[in-house]
Every structure is written in structure tokens, then in C-alpha cells.
Amino acid sequence: MTHRDHPLVRTAQALADGLLAPHAARVDEEGVPVSHLDAIRASGLLGVSAPVEYGGAGAPDGVAREVAEILAGACCSTWFVQTQHHTPVRMLARSELPVRERLLGPLATGELLSGVAYAHVRAFPRVPVRVTRAGDGWRFDGTVPWCTGWGLNDLLLLAGVSDFGEVVFAFTEAREQPGLSPSAPMRLAALSAARTVSLSLDGLWLPDTSVVRRTPRATFAPADLARAANTSPAVFGVTRAALNLLADAGEPESARVLWERLDALRTSAYTLAEHPAPEAHVPERLAVKTQAFTLLRTATTAALVARGGRSMSLQDPTQRLARAALFLHIQAQTPASRTTHLKALTEEQ
Ligand SMILES: Cc1cc2nc3c(=O)[nH]c(=O)nc-3n(C[C@H](O)[C@H](O)[C@H](O)COP(=O)(O)OP(=O)(O)OC[C@H]3O[C@@H](n4cnc5c(N)ncnc54)[C@H](O)[C@@H]3O)c2cc1C
């Protein structure tokens, strides 16, 4: 059985065809509705990578990537809200702290939906969110610049860095509370629909029982940066959707040429993602990621060119995919990916 035959891949395709793609234009303008997340919770997709003994599917990473491609190509905003959930699931599955028994089951089954607020840890030596030991718990102070899915998520996996260089990850409820104030939802050039806010933290206190991981930043950073060097499956999902539009616009030959490039890059990216040493080959991972961005721009631009003026309508999927592509260029950006990407851009003909 290939990954494409997995039941959850078929579930994702049915959800994409029956719900996400038909409503994507409206969602883009009005925001991801709770009902979309209800459908995703009920589908079992939130537990794709969660252990079977906690109610998840325990599927191979290749299945999770295939699901992500399908969702992102159909409605990038809905994909982006639900993709946050998979980091907390994976972190809980690796944790030996008591919070695992409390939360892994509800997250694996989709009873609870979690967002994340941890990308700011990559800004070190800047510390946007500082944690300080306080009694039997931790005090969080500072500003989370980006937090997606506000108003949709039940929980939030929040990270901060201590004065001793330790990264502390802990869960809290995803709602305004003493010490935590959200901004208004941001109006953005793309994915406004994903309900992204910033969070102001002023003495938010979380008990030790909420902590899922404590690790020296020096240990966390290399693994995190290597993981962020992989190409996001969403890049391939949006590319696929753009190539389908290109073919449907009467340009199957142009689409075929670009599909070949896509297949080759996808194989390279996923072979690297499956490499047994996840921290190895970072320059190669970044090079493939950069090439995937080039193909993403080419595919979304080709679809625009082929579809002409109608592609500018806010109802047209072409401009929505092109704006999603803009966003994907900076999602999970790191200093190394930024440098590699800029170098490639300045060397392009
Ligand atoms: C709409 C949206 C929603 C998001 N939602 C979430 C979310 O829910 N949870 C979450 O955790 N994150 C979220 N993010 C953050 C996202 O994953 C990336 O971390 C973020 O886009 C990186 O961009 P930044 O410019 O804000 O970060 P910055 O920290 O300003 O910079 C990005 C990277 O480049 C480096 N850098 C910046 N300037 C320089 C420079 N001059 N020279 C060298 N290196 C430099 C930084 O060290 C950092 O690693 C979201 C981002 C966006 C845009």
C-alpha cells in the first residue's frame, strides 16, 4: 500500500473536495469557521501522527505529509490552523512528564485542539518571551509575535527562554486570562483567515503540571533548525493546486513540464525528511527547500498568466494560491533559510 492509499489520505481528499476547496474563497475573506475545525476534529486527521494507544492513527510521516499537501492545496488557511496541532501532539508523545497522560489522548482524538507559540525561541539571543521560576511553576513575560487559530484552539503550547538558557514548553488554555492578553486578529496579505494574533504576556503563571518539555536552548536549537530546514509539504500542496489550475486553463503541456520538476523535488525533499539522522544534511535540505520555493512561484505565476484577467478576482483560486505562496516563503523562517534563500534569489537569472 502506498501512502496515497492510506484511509486518512482518502479522508483528507474527501474533506478537501467536499468542504475545503468549495468554500475556500469565502473562508479567505471571512475567516476559518469553527465548523471547518469541527469537521477536521471528527475526521481523525488531528491524530494522524499520534500513538495508537492514545487514540491516534500512528501513521507514517509520509501519510502526514500527503494529508498536509491535500489540505494546503484545498484551503491553506484551514491547513495552517490545524497544522499547529501536530507539534504539541509529537511533543507530548515524546514527553515523560505527567501532562502526557492528561492531554495526549484528548489531542490525539481531536477532542481538544491546540495551537502553538514557540517560533520566537528562534530569535535568540533576542528573548521575546522570558520564563522565570516562580513557586511550583513558571512565570511567562514578554510578547508572542504570532499565534494562529485564536478563537478556534482550546489549548496553546507556549515556549519561553529562562535566564539560564533553558527553553520551557507548557500548555495553557487558549483564551484571555490574567497575565495573557491577545491582540485583535491581524489583517494580513495572506492567510488573514487563519485568525493570527500576538499575545502580550505579563506574569502568566503556569504550574509544573502543565510543562511538557524543559531543555537547554543549546540542545533544542540544532534539532529545531534542522527540522525547519525541511520543505513544508504545504509548498508542494499549493504547487499541485496551481498546476491543476494551469492544466484546466488549457495548458496541459506547460503543466506537465512543471509536474516533472515537482515530482523530482518532492522525492528529494521527502528522502531528506526520512533520513535517519534528522540533523544531518542541513545545507542540502535548505537547497531543496529553496528550489521548491522557486517552483512554487513559477507554478502560481504560470497559473495566473494562463488564466489571465479572471485570476485577479477575489473569488478566483489563482490569486489566493499566489498569496498563500507569499506566506509560505516566510513560514518557519530561520537565519540559515533566510540567508540561503536570499543568496539563491540574487543569483537567479
Ligand atoms: C501569519 C503568521 C502566522 C504565524 N503563526 C505562528 C504560530 O501560530 N505559532 C508560532 O510559533 N509561530 C507562528 N508564526 C511564526 C513563523 O513560523 C515564523 O517564525 C516567522 O514567520 C518568522 O518571521 P519573523 O520575521 O517574525 O521572525 P524573526 O524572528 O524576526 O526572523 C525570522 C528568522 O530570521 C532571523 N533574522 C531576522 N532578521 C535577521 C537578520 N537581519 N539577519 C539574520 N537573520 C535574521 C531570525 O533570527 C529568525 O530566525 C507565524 C507567522 C506568520 C507570518
The ligand as an SDF file (V2000), in Angstrom:
LIG
                    3D

 53 58  0  0  0  0  0  0  0  0999 V2000
    0.6720   34.8470    9.6410 C   0  0  0  0  0  0  0  0  0  0  0  0
    1.6730   34.1610   10.5230 C   0  0  0  0  0  0  0  0  0  0  0  0
    1.2340   33.2700   11.4930 C   0  0  0  0  0  0  0  0  0  0  0  0
    2.1460   32.6480   12.3410 C   0  0  0  0  0  0  0  0  0  0  0  0
    1.6530   31.8060   13.3110 N   0  0  0  0  0  0  0  0  0  0  0  0
    2.5160   31.2510   14.1980 C   0  0  0  0  0  0  0  0  0  0  0  0
    2.0380   30.4410   15.2920 C   0  0  0  0  0  0  0  0  0  0  0  0
    0.8350   30.1850   15.4570 O   0  0  0  0  0  0  0  0  0  0  0  0
    2.9390   29.9640   16.1640 N   0  0  0  0  0  0  0  0  0  0  0  0
    4.2750   30.2150   16.0460 C   0  0  0  0  0  0  0  0  0  0  0  0
    5.0330   29.7360   16.8890 O   0  0  0  0  0  0  0  0  0  0  0  0
    4.7510   30.9560   15.0210 N   0  0  0  0  0  0  0  0  0  0  0  0
    3.9200   31.4860   14.1110 C   0  0  0  0  0  0  0  0  0  0  0  0
    4.4230   32.2710   13.0880 N   0  0  0  0  0  0  0  0  0  0  0  0
    5.8850   32.4980   13.0050 C   0  0  0  0  0  0  0  0  0  0  0  0
    6.5520   31.8130   11.8030 C   0  0  0  0  0  0  0  0  0  0  0  0
    6.6270   30.4420   11.9020 O   0  0  0  0  0  0  0  0  0  0  0  0
    7.9910   32.3020   11.5870 C   0  0  0  0  0  0  0  0  0  0  0  0
    8.7660   32.0760   12.6970 O   0  0  0  0  0  0  0  0  0  0  0  0
    8.0090   33.7070   11.2750 C   0  0  0  0  0  0  0  0  0  0  0  0
    7.2420   33.9510   10.1210 O   0  0  0  0  0  0  0  0  0  0  0  0
    9.4280   34.2090   11.0610 C   0  0  0  0  0  0  0  0  0  0  0  0
    9.3260   35.5380   10.7800 O   0  0  0  0  0  0  0  0  0  0  0  0
    9.6570   36.7870   11.7150 P   0  0  0  0  0  0  0  0  0  0  0  0
   10.1950   37.7220   10.7200 O   0  0  0  0  0  0  0  0  0  0  0  0
    8.5260   37.1890   12.5370 O   0  0  0  0  0  0  0  0  0  0  0  0
   10.7520   36.2940   12.7310 O   0  0  0  0  0  0  0  0  0  0  0  0
   12.1030   36.9560   13.1130 P   0  0  0  0  0  0  0  0  0  0  0  0
   12.4310   36.3220   14.4140 O   0  0  0  0  0  0  0  0  0  0  0  0
   12.0710   38.4560   13.0680 O   0  0  0  0  0  0  0  0  0  0  0  0
   13.0790   36.4790   11.9390 O   0  0  0  0  0  0  0  0  0  0  0  0
   12.9670   35.2140   11.2810 C   0  0  0  0  0  0  0  0  0  0  0  0
   14.2950   34.4800   11.3560 C   0  0  0  0  0  0  0  0  0  0  0  0
   15.2880   35.1920   10.6280 O   0  0  0  0  0  0  0  0  0  0  0  0
   16.2850   35.6250   11.5030 C   0  0  0  0  0  0  0  0  0  0  0  0
   16.6070   37.0050   11.1660 N   0  0  0  0  0  0  0  0  0  0  0  0
   15.7720   38.0660   11.2240 C   0  0  0  0  0  0  0  0  0  0  0  0
   16.4220   39.1540   10.8270 N   0  0  0  0  0  0  0  0  0  0  0  0
   17.6720   38.7620   10.5050 C   0  0  0  0  0  0  0  0  0  0  0  0
   18.8130   39.4290   10.0120 C   0  0  0  0  0  0  0  0  0  0  0  0
   18.8180   40.7520    9.7860 N   0  0  0  0  0  0  0  0  0  0  0  0
   19.9250   38.7020    9.7810 N   0  0  0  0  0  0  0  0  0  0  0  0
   19.9550   37.3680   10.0110 C   0  0  0  0  0  0  0  0  0  0  0  0
   18.9150   36.6800   10.4680 N   0  0  0  0  0  0  0  0  0  0  0  0
   17.7850   37.3670   10.7250 C   0  0  0  0  0  0  0  0  0  0  0  0
   15.7480   35.4650   12.9110 C   0  0  0  0  0  0  0  0  0  0  0  0
   16.7590   35.1220   13.8270 O   0  0  0  0  0  0  0  0  0  0  0  0
   14.7400   34.3450   12.7690 C   0  0  0  0  0  0  0  0  0  0  0  0
   15.2880   33.0820   12.9270 O   0  0  0  0  0  0  0  0  0  0  0  0
    3.5320   32.8980   12.2140 C   0  0  0  0  0  0  0  0  0  0  0  0
    3.9800   33.7860   11.2330 C   0  0  0  0  0  0  0  0  0  0  0  0
    3.0770   34.4240   10.4040 C   0  0  0  0  0  0  0  0  0  0  0  0
    3.5930   35.3960    9.3830 C   0  0  0  0  0  0  0  0  0  0  0  0
  1  2  1  0
  2  3  1  0
  2 52  2  0
  3  4  2  0
  4  5  1  0
  4 50  1  0
  5  6  2  0
  6  7  1  0
  6 13  1  0
  7  8  2  0
  7  9  1  0
  9 10  1  0
 10 11  2  0
 10 12  1  0
 12 13  2  0
 13 14  1  0
 14 15  1  0
 14 50  1  0
 15 16  1  0
 16 17  1  0
 16 18  1  0
 18 19  1  0
 18 20  1  0
 20 21  1  0
 20 22  1  0
 22 23  1  0
 23 24  1  0
 24 25  2  0
 24 26  1  0
 24 27  1  0
 27 28  1  0
 28 29  2  0
 28 30  1  0
 28 31  1  0
 31 32  1  0
 32 33  1  0
 33 34  1  0
 33 48  1  0
 34 35  1  0
 35 36  1  0
 35 46  1  0
 36 37  1  0
 36 45  1  0
 37 38  2  0
 38 39  1  0
 39 40  1  0
 39 45  2  0
 40 41  1  0
 40 42  2  0
 42 43  1  0
 43 44  2  0
 44 45  1  0
 46 47  1  0
 46 48  1  0
 48 49  1  0
 50 51  2  0
 51 52  1  0
 52 53  1  0
M  END
$$$$
